[in-house]
Amino acid sequence: MVLAVLFTAVVVAVGTYLYLRFGRDSGSPGVGPSGRARTDSATAAGAAADAGPADAGPPLLVLAAPPDAAGGPAIEPATGPATPPVEALVTGESPDAEFVVAEGGGAAASMEPPDADLGTGEGSAAVAPDATVVAVTVPPPPDCGDPLGEAKTLWRSRDREGALQKLRDAIACAPAAVDAPLQWGRWILETPALSRDRDLCSGAADAMRPAAEANPNHGELWFHLTNVLFEAGRRDEALLARQHCQAIRPANDYVSSCRFLPQ
């Protein structure tokens, strides 16, 4: 009797140990590595649900594979931020359709069919720049005739007023040319009646200055400009012009004569 009781107790103890050791590891969802993994996953899912949409990250743009000949999945629409509205006109249903942008700065793009020689399936896009092309035409120099020649003819015929007016016309036609200003300076230097006319000399200085500034190393021109400024009574300007005249290199007879002005 005692042996039977001991045998029953041993069987119960061994069965209890085996149940606790192996039965609960394979069947219980809360014990063991697999049970703990499932518990962690459920806990993380619950935390994400409690966080709400405010804690969610930015939406992702997911693109499906392009459709093949058999008709595969299409591109999923983007769920990101809204883009500026663009009106488009699409003709045809194939990827080779023409695409024209009707709004957004006037740019236009066209997708041409694939080039069979290149063996590529991509179209080429040409975008017109949003700019205005302006053609600039440089006008030819004015045809003023020969006012300097006419001035010399009038001067020889003792028509001084007519000759000086022709010189003004020549300078107005070509302000940077030196021939007419030089002639005016020579006539003033050689004609006492002109050199004593301050108003005439002042006008001559104003007419000669653009050519002198355009030709800063022309010694004779600067000599005559200095002289007419002195004759016009514009001493401060004359002193500056004389200083420039004397600094011109290489020096010539007119440059050397600038230091003797006024005469």
C-alpha positions in Angstrom: 0.0 0.0 0.0 2.8 2.4 0.9 4.6 1.5 -2.3 1.5 2.3 -4.3 1.1 5.7 -2.7 4.9 6.5 -3.3 4.6 5.4 -6.9 1.5 7.6 -7.5 3.3 10.6 -5.8 6.4 10.1 -8.1 4.2 9.9 -11.2 2.3 13.1 -10.3 5.6 14.9 -9.5 7.2 13.9 -12.8 4.1 14.8 -14.8 3.8 18.2 -13.0 7.5 18.9 -13.8 7.2 17.9 -17.4 4.1 20.1 -17.8 5.7 23.1 -16.2 8.9 22.6 -18.2 7.6 21.9 -21.7 3.9 22.4 -21.9 3.7 26.1 -20.9 6.7 27.1 -23.2 4.9 25.8 -26.3 1.4 26.7 -25.6 1.3 29.8 -23.5 1.3 33.2 -25.5 2.9 35.1 -22.6 6.0 32.9 -21.8 9.0 32.2 -23.9 10.8 34.1 -26.7 8.0 33.8 -29.2 5.4 34.9 -26.7 7.5 37.9 -25.7 8.0 38.9 -29.4 4.2 38.8 -29.9 3.6 40.8 -26.8 6.2 43.5 -27.9 4.6 43.8 -31.3 1.1 44.2 -29.8 2.4 46.8 -27.4 4.1 48.8 -30.2 1.0 48.7 -32.3 -1.1 50.0 -29.4 1.3 52.8 -28.8 1.2 53.9 -32.4 -2.6 53.8 -32.3 -2.7 56.0 -29.2 -0.2 58.5 -30.7 -2.8 59.6 -33.3 -2.3 61.2 -36.7 -0.4 64.2 -35.2 2.7 62.0 -34.5 2.7 60.4 -37.9 5.7 61.3 -40.2 5.4 63.0 -43.6 3.5 61.1 -46.3 5.6 59.1 -48.7 5.2 59.0 -52.5 5.0 55.4 -53.6 5.3 54.7 -57.3 4.2 51.4 -58.7 6.0 49.7 -61.6 5.2 51.3 -65.0 2.6 49.5 -67.0 3.9 46.9 -69.4 2.4 45.6 -72.7 0.1 43.2 -70.8 -1.3 46.0 -68.7 0.5 46.1 -65.3 -0.2 48.2 -62.3 -0.5 52.0 -62.8 1.3 54.7 -60.9 -0.3 55.4 -57.5 -1.4 59.0 -57.0 0.9 61.0 -54.7 -0.4 62.0 -51.2 2.2 64.7 -50.5 1.7 68.5 -50.4 -0.3 70.1 -53.1 1.4 71.3 -56.2 0.6 74.5 -58.2 -2.3 73.8 -60.7 -1.2 73.2 -64.2 -3.7 72.8 -67.0 -2.5 70.2 -69.6 -3.8 68.8 -72.8 -3.0 65.2 -73.5 -3.8 63.6 -76.8 -3.7 59.9 -77.2 -3.4 57.2 -74.6 0.1 55.8 -75.3 3.3 57.1 -73.6 4.2 58.7 -76.9 1.4 61.3 -76.7 2.0 64.9 -77.2 2.1 67.1 -74.0 1.4 70.8 -74.1 1.5 73.0 -71.0 -1.3 75.6 -71.3 -0.6 77.5 -68.1 2.5 78.4 -66.0 4.6 80.9 -67.9 3.9 80.0 -71.5 6.4 77.1 -71.6 5.6 74.2 -73.9 7.0 70.7 -74.0 6.5 67.9 -76.5 7.2 64.2 -76.1 8.2 62.6 -79.4 8.0 58.9 -80.2 11.0 56.8 -79.3 13.8 56.8 -81.8 14.0 53.4 -83.4 17.7 53.9 -84.3 18.7 54.6 -80.7 16.5 51.8 -79.3 15.4 53.8 -76.3 11.8 54.0 -75.0 12.2 57.6 -73.6 10.8 60.6 -75.3 12.6 63.8 -75.8 11.3 67.0 -74.2 12.0 70.5 -75.5 11.0 73.4 -73.2 10.8 76.9 -74.7 12.4 79.5 -72.4 10.1 82.1 -70.9 11.9 85.0 -72.6 11.5 87.5 -75.3 14.0 87.6 -78.2 14.7 91.2 -79.3 16.6 91.8 -82.5 19.0 94.8 -82.2 20.0 96.5 -85.4 23.0 98.9 -85.3 22.2 101.8 -87.5 24.9 102.8 -90.0 26.9 106.0 -89.4 25.1 109.0 -90.8 26.0 110.3 -94.2 26.8 114.0 -93.5 28.4 114.7 -96.8 31.6 116.8 -96.6 30.8 119.7 -94.3 34.5 120.2 -93.5 35.4 120.6 -97.2 32.5 123.0 -97.6 33.7 125.0 -94.6 37.2 125.4 -96.1 35.6 126.6 -99.4 33.5 129.1 -97.6 36.6 130.2 -95.5 38.5 130.9 -98.7 35.7 132.9 -100.0 35.8 135.0 -96.8 32.5 133.8 -95.6 33.6 133.2 -92.0 30.2 132.8 -90.5 29.2 130.2 -93.1 32.5 128.4 -92.7 32.1 128.2 -88.8 28.6 126.9 -89.2 29.8 124.1 -91.5 32.4 123.2 -88.8 29.6 123.0 -86.2 27.7 120.7 -88.6 30.7 118.5 -89.0 31.3 118.2 -85.3 27.6 117.5 -84.6 27.8 114.7 -87.2 30.9 113.1 -85.8 31.7 114.4 -82.3 34.7 112.2 -81.7 36.4 113.0 -85.0 39.4 115.4 -84.8 39.5 117.0 -88.2 36.8 119.7 -87.7 37.9 120.7 -84.1 41.5 120.9 -85.3 40.5 123.2 -88.1 38.5 125.4 -85.8 41.4 125.7 -83.4 43.8 126.6 -86.2 41.6 129.3 -87.5 41.2 130.8 -84.0 44.9 130.7 -83.4 45.7 132.3 -86.8 42.9 134.9 -86.8 43.1 137.7 -84.1 39.5 138.8 -84.8 38.3 135.3 -83.8 40.6 134.9 -80.8 39.3 138.2 -79.3 35.7 136.9 -79.5 35.2 135.3 -76.1 31.7 133.9 -76.9 32.9 132.4 -80.1 36.0 130.8 -78.3 33.8 129.5 -75.5 31.5 127.8 -78.1 34.5 126.4 -79.9 35.8 125.0 -76.6 32.5 123.2 -75.9 32.5 121.8 -79.4 36.1 120.6 -79.2 35.9 119.0 -75.8 34.2 115.7 -76.8 36.8 115.0 -79.5 39.6 115.9 -77.0 38.2 113.5 -74.4 37.8 110.8 -77.0 41.5 111.3 -78.1 43.4 112.0 -74.8 46.8 111.5 -76.4 46.3 113.9 -79.4 48.8 116.6 -78.6 47.7 119.2 -81.2 44.0 118.9 -80.3 44.7 119.4 -76.6 46.9 122.4 -77.4 44.1 124.1 -79.3 41.6 123.3 -76.6 43.8 124.8 -74.0 44.3 127.9 -76.2 40.6 128.5 -76.8 39.8 128.0 -73.1 42.3 130.8 -72.2 40.9 133.0 -75.0 37.3 132.4 -73.6 38.4 133.5 -70.2 37.8 130.1 -68.6 41.1 130.0 -66.8 40.5 127.2 -64.3 39.5 124.8 -67.1 42.4 126.1 -69.3 44.9 125.3 -66.5 43.6 121.8 -66.2 43.7 121.3 -70.0 47.3 122.7 -70.1 48.4 120.3 -67.4 47.0 117.4 -69.4 48.5 118.7 -72.6 52.0 118.8 -71.0 51.6 115.3 -69.6 50.9 113.7 -73.0 53.6 111.3 -74.1 55.3 111.1 -76.5 55.6 114.8 -76.5 55.6 116.8 -79.8 55.9 120.5 -80.7 52.3 121.2 -79.7 52.7 119.5 -76.3 55.9 121.4 -75.7 54.2 124.7 -76.7 51.4 124.2 -74.1 53.6 125.6 -71.4 53.7 128.9 -73.2 50.0 129.3 -73.2 48.3 131.8 -72.9 50.1 133.7 -75.5 
